[in-house]
Structures are given as C-alpha cells and as structure tokens.
C-alpha cells in the first residue's frame, strides 16, 4: 500500500510542478550558468558568471523583471551564428 502511494506521488509530481502558472511580469527563472573570463590587453582577468540564453524564448525574456543582477553576473545570447 505504501509503495502504491509512493508511485502515485512520483507520477503526479511533474504535473504539480507544471501546474504552477507562469507569471510574465514576475522575475524570470535563472538560466544555465557558465563562467566567462575576459582578459584585457594588459593581461588583467575579469571573471564573470553569466546565464546563457540559448533558446528563443530565453532570449525574448532575458533578464526581465529581475530585481537585481550580481556585479559579476550577466546574460549572454548565443545565436549559434554571427548576427549583424
């Protein structure tokens, strides 16, 4: 009986997560992060932890409604190919 409840709970868990409404005017969820290091001509390294907007919906939303972004944070748009 306990096993049946556990299995039922595991099957319904993804439905409960998806049932949460999307709030287009609230803070958007964090995207996958990557480390980015920029080295200047004089050899100084500047390290950042940036979120990667790869999918079109991620790029359209970006950092909208985020209350703050860390000083060493940001967002990179990866279009796969150069854009003018």
LINDAMO-V260344 format. One record per backbone hydrogen bond with DSSP energy under -1.0 kcal/mol. NH is the residue of the N-H (numbers start at 1). CO is the residue of the C=O. If there is no record, write none. Layout:
NH:CO + NH:CO
This chain:
5:1 + 6:2 + 7:3 + 8:4 + 9:5 + 10:6 + 11:7 + 12:8 + 13:9 + 16:12 + 17:13 + 18:14 + 19:15 + 20:17 + 26:23 + 28:64 + 34:50 + 36:48 + 38:46 + 40:44 + 43:40 + 46:38 + 48:36 + 49:72 + 50:34 + 51:74 + 52:32 + 53:76 + 59:55 + 60:56 + 61:57 + 62:58 + 64:61 + 66:63 + 73:70 + 76:51 + 78:53
